[in-house]
Amino acid sequence: MWKLLLIPVFLYAIILAFLFAFQDRLLFPTKMIGAATAPTGAAALSLQTPGGETLHGYHIPPTGGSVAPDAPVLIGFGGNGWNAATAAEYLHDLYPDHHVVVFHYRGYAPSTGRAGAAALTEDSLLVHDSVARRFPGRRIVAVGFSIGTGVAAYLGSRRELAGLILVTPFDSLEAVAAGHYPWVPVRLLFRHPTPSAQWLRGRGLPVAILAGEDDTLVRRERTDVLRTAVPNLVFDRTIAGAGHNDIYHRSDFQAAMAAALTALERG
């Protein structure tokens, strides 16, 4: 009888071991992302990390080639299922009058290395500093989508930015995981906490938040905690009826993104 009682314990241990061992692949599905084709009109960029990895990305100039003197450069950080080409094209479509720069995350081909929260956040500093050198004197706004909001939040805590636009953001990736797997000791097993709220607490840079009313991946309570942590929330919009993935092609969301950048520029 006692052996039968041990079966659930054994199965539970196997599940925990699986989640611990494969969490990197679950969070960063690098092998599932299709090959990137450079966006039309984009310049290819590359950076070397201190550890010898190579990051590849794109710069899309503004339509027509000219840009207002005070228009910020936009650095994009996509979701875990995006490549840099997709994110760059999407940002350019939203903001055709701005310079847009997006890099493939570490481990997402053709960038080398292994993806992970610590690596992605540290790489964001390298990307920012290269953009600052490329566009001396021009302000920089970071735009994060989904998991990329954590990367953008980290950057905002370490560099002086003109602002952040965070789409479907969370207070911490660890808290998101704990909410979805309440039967798992997430805080003991999770290697990618990404505490966005902690990073932004006390930072005075202007922040815009856009969320989906029906987002079941990043639930409202996770975004609400982030909202309360941000000292200078200049724009806050919840898109009615929008989920985590279908928010992007809605006209009301696209209008809100334009309004968010305007709010940041007013600061």
C-alpha positions as CSV (number, residue, x, y, z in Angstrom):
1,M,0.0,0.0,0.0
2,W,2.7,2.5,1.0
3,K,4.3,2.0,-2.5
4,L,1.1,3.1,-4.1
5,L,1.1,6.2,-2.0
6,L,4.5,7.0,-3.2
7,I,3.5,7.0,-6.9
8,P,1.9,10.5,-6.8
9,V,5.0,11.8,-5.0
10,F,7.3,10.2,-7.6
11,L,5.2,11.7,-10.4
12,Y,5.2,15.1,-8.8
13,A,9.0,15.0,-8.4
14,I,9.4,14.0,-12.1
15,I,7.2,17.0,-13.2
16,L,9.2,19.4,-11.0
17,A,12.5,18.0,-12.4
18,F,11.1,18.5,-16.0
19,L,10.1,22.1,-15.3
20,F,13.4,22.9,-13.7
21,A,15.4,21.3,-16.5
22,F,13.4,22.7,-19.4
23,Q,12.3,26.1,-18.2
24,D,14.8,27.8,-20.5
25,R,13.3,26.1,-23.5
26,L,9.8,26.9,-22.4
27,L,10.5,30.6,-21.8
28,F,12.8,31.1,-24.7
29,P,11.8,28.8,-27.6
30,T,14.7,29.8,-29.7
31,K,14.5,26.7,-32.0
32,M,10.9,27.5,-32.9
33,I,11.5,30.9,-34.3
34,G,11.7,31.1,-38.0
35,A,14.7,32.5,-39.9
36,A,14.6,36.3,-40.2
37,T,14.5,38.2,-43.5
38,A,15.9,41.7,-43.2
39,P,13.1,44.3,-43.4
40,T,13.0,46.4,-46.5
41,G,15.3,49.4,-46.2
42,A,16.9,48.1,-43.0
43,A,20.6,48.3,-42.3
44,A,22.2,45.2,-40.7
45,L,23.9,45.7,-37.3
46,S,26.1,43.5,-35.2
47,L,27.6,43.7,-31.7
48,Q,30.1,41.7,-29.8
49,T,29.4,40.9,-26.2
50,P,32.2,40.8,-23.6
51,G,31.9,37.1,-23.5
52,G,32.5,36.7,-27.3
53,E,28.9,36.2,-28.5
54,T,27.6,38.1,-31.5
55,L,24.2,39.9,-31.5
56,H,22.6,40.7,-34.9
57,G,20.0,43.4,-35.5
58,Y,18.5,46.0,-37.7
59,H,18.2,49.7,-38.0
60,I,15.2,51.0,-40.0
61,P,15.5,54.8,-40.7
62,P,12.4,57.0,-40.8
63,T,10.3,57.0,-44.0
64,G,11.6,59.7,-46.3
65,G,15.0,59.7,-44.5
66,S,14.3,62.9,-42.4
67,V,13.4,63.0,-38.8
68,A,12.4,65.8,-36.4
69,P,15.4,67.0,-34.3
70,D,13.8,66.1,-31.1
71,A,12.3,62.8,-32.2
72,P,13.7,59.9,-30.0
73,V,15.3,56.8,-31.4
74,L,13.2,53.7,-30.6
75,I,14.8,50.5,-29.3
76,G,12.5,47.5,-29.5
77,F,12.5,44.4,-27.3
78,G,10.1,41.8,-28.7
79,G,8.3,38.9,-27.1
80,N,9.9,35.5,-26.7
81,G,8.3,34.3,-29.9
82,W,9.5,37.3,-32.0
83,N,12.6,37.8,-34.1
84,A,14.2,41.2,-34.6
85,A,12.9,41.6,-38.1
86,T,9.3,41.2,-37.1
87,A,9.7,43.6,-34.2
88,A,11.5,46.2,-36.2
89,E,9.0,46.1,-39.0
90,Y,6.1,46.4,-36.6
91,L,7.7,49.3,-34.8
92,H,8.4,51.0,-38.1
93,D,4.8,50.6,-39.1
94,L,3.7,52.2,-35.9
95,Y,6.3,55.0,-35.9
96,P,7.4,55.6,-39.5
97,D,8.9,59.0,-38.6
98,H,11.4,57.6,-36.1
99,H,14.6,55.6,-36.2
100,V,14.0,52.1,-35.1
101,V,16.6,49.6,-33.8
102,V,16.0,46.0,-32.8
103,F,18.4,43.2,-32.1
104,H,17.8,39.5,-32.1
105,Y,18.0,38.3,-28.5
106,R,21.0,36.2,-27.6
107,G,20.4,32.6,-28.7
108,Y,17.8,33.7,-31.3
109,A,19.4,33.0,-34.7
110,P,21.4,34.6,-36.1
111,S,22.5,35.9,-32.7
112,T,24.8,33.4,-30.9
113,G,24.9,32.3,-27.3
114,R,22.2,31.0,-25.0
115,A,19.0,32.9,-24.1
116,G,18.2,33.7,-20.5
117,A,16.9,36.6,-18.5
118,A,20.2,37.6,-17.1
119,A,21.9,37.5,-20.6
120,L,19.0,39.4,-22.3
121,T,18.9,42.2,-19.7
122,E,22.7,42.7,-19.7
123,D,22.7,42.7,-23.5
124,S,20.2,45.5,-23.5
125,L,22.8,47.8,-22.0
126,L,25.2,46.9,-24.9
127,V,22.4,47.6,-27.4
128,H,21.6,50.9,-25.8
129,D,25.2,52.1,-25.6
130,S,25.7,51.3,-29.3
131,V,22.6,53.2,-30.2
132,A,23.7,56.2,-28.1
133,R,27.0,56.2,-30.0
134,R,25.3,55.9,-33.3
135,F,22.9,58.8,-32.6
136,P,24.8,61.1,-30.3
137,G,22.7,63.6,-28.4
138,R,19.4,62.0,-29.5
139,R,17.0,60.8,-26.8
140,I,16.2,57.1,-26.6
141,V,12.8,55.4,-25.9
142,A,12.7,51.7,-25.2
143,V,9.6,49.8,-26.3
144,G,9.0,46.3,-24.8
145,F,6.5,43.7,-25.8
146,S,5.5,40.9,-23.4
147,I,8.7,39.3,-22.0
148,G,10.6,42.2,-23.7
149,T,8.9,44.6,-21.2
150,G,11.2,43.1,-18.5
151,V,14.2,43.7,-20.7
152,A,13.1,47.3,-21.3
153,A,12.4,47.8,-17.6
154,Y,15.9,46.6,-16.7
155,L,17.4,49.0,-19.3
156,G,15.3,51.8,-17.8
157,S,16.8,51.1,-14.4
158,R,20.4,51.3,-15.6
159,R,20.4,54.0,-18.3
160,E,18.9,57.4,-18.7
161,L,16.1,57.0,-21.1
162,A,13.5,59.4,-22.5
163,G,10.9,56.8,-21.5
164,L,9.5,53.3,-21.7
165,I,6.5,51.9,-23.6
166,L,5.5,48.6,-22.1
167,V,3.0,46.4,-23.8
168,T,1.3,43.6,-21.7
169,P,3.9,44.1,-19.0
170,F,4.3,42.2,-15.6
171,D,5.6,43.0,-12.2
172,S,7.9,40.0,-12.3
173,L,8.2,37.0,-14.6
174,E,8.5,34.8,-11.5
175,A,5.1,36.1,-10.2
176,V,3.5,35.3,-13.6
177,A,4.9,31.8,-13.5
178,A,3.7,31.3,-9.9
179,G,0.2,32.4,-10.9
180,H,0.0,29.8,-13.7
181,Y,1.5,27.0,-11.7
182,P,0.4,27.4,-8.0
183,W,1.2,23.8,-7.3
184,V,4.9,24.3,-8.2
185,P,7.4,25.9,-5.8
186,V,8.3,28.5,-8.4
187,R,10.4,30.6,-6.2
188,L,12.7,27.7,-5.5
189,L,13.0,26.5,-9.1
190,F,12.7,29.6,-11.2
191,R,16.0,31.0,-12.7
192,H,14.6,34.0,-14.6
193,P,12.8,36.2,-12.0
194,T,12.9,39.5,-14.1
195,P,11.6,41.8,-11.3
196,S,10.3,44.7,-13.5
197,A,8.5,46.4,-10.6
198,Q,11.5,46.3,-8.4
199,W,13.7,47.7,-11.2
200,L,11.4,50.6,-11.9
201,R,10.4,51.5,-8.3
202,G,11.9,54.9,-7.6
203,R,12.9,55.6,-11.2
204,G,11.4,58.9,-12.4
205,L,11.5,58.3,-16.2
206,P,8.1,58.5,-17.9
207,V,6.4,55.2,-18.5
208,A,3.5,54.2,-20.7
209,I,1.6,50.9,-20.1
210,L,-0.7,49.2,-22.5
211,A,-2.5,46.0,-21.5
212,G,-5.2,43.7,-22.9
213,E,-8.4,43.4,-21.0
214,D,-8.7,39.7,-21.7
215,D,-5.0,38.8,-21.3
216,T,-4.9,35.4,-19.7
217,L,-1.1,35.1,-19.9
218,V,-0.1,38.2,-18.1
219,R,-3.1,38.7,-15.9
220,R,-4.4,42.0,-14.7
221,E,-3.1,41.7,-11.2
222,R,0.4,41.3,-12.4
223,T,0.2,44.5,-14.5
224,D,-1.6,46.3,-11.6
225,V,1.4,45.7,-9.3
226,L,3.7,47.2,-11.9
227,R,1.4,50.2,-12.2
228,T,1.6,51.0,-8.5
229,A,5.4,50.6,-8.6
230,V,6.0,53.1,-11.4
231,P,6.4,56.7,-10.0
232,N,5.9,58.5,-13.3
233,L,3.1,56.6,-15.2
234,V,2.2,59.1,-17.9
235,F,0.0,56.9,-20.0
236,D,-2.1,53.9,-19.0
237,R,-4.5,52.2,-21.5
238,T,-6.3,48.8,-21.3
239,I,-7.6,47.7,-24.7
240,A,-11.1,46.3,-24.3
241,G,-11.5,42.7,-25.4
242,A,-7.8,42.3,-26.3
243,G,-5.8,39.2,-25.4
244,H,-2.1,38.8,-25.0
245,N,-1.4,37.9,-28.6
246,D,-4.3,39.4,-30.6
247,I,-3.8,42.9,-29.3
248,Y,-1.2,43.9,-31.9
249,H,-3.3,44.3,-35.0
250,R,-6.2,46.1,-33.4
251,S,-6.7,49.7,-34.6
252,D,-7.5,50.9,-31.1
253,F,-4.2,49.5,-29.9
254,Q,-2.2,51.1,-32.7
255,A,-3.9,54.4,-31.9
256,A,-3.0,54.0,-28.3
257,M,0.7,53.3,-29.2
258,A,0.8,56.6,-31.0
259,A,-0.7,58.4,-28.0
260,A,1.7,56.7,-25.7
261,L,4.7,58.0,-27.5
262,T,3.2,61.5,-27.5
263,A,2.6,61.3,-23.8
264,L,6.3,60.3,-23.2
265,E,7.5,63.2,-25.3
266,R,5.5,65.5,-23.2
267,G,7.0,63.7,-20.2
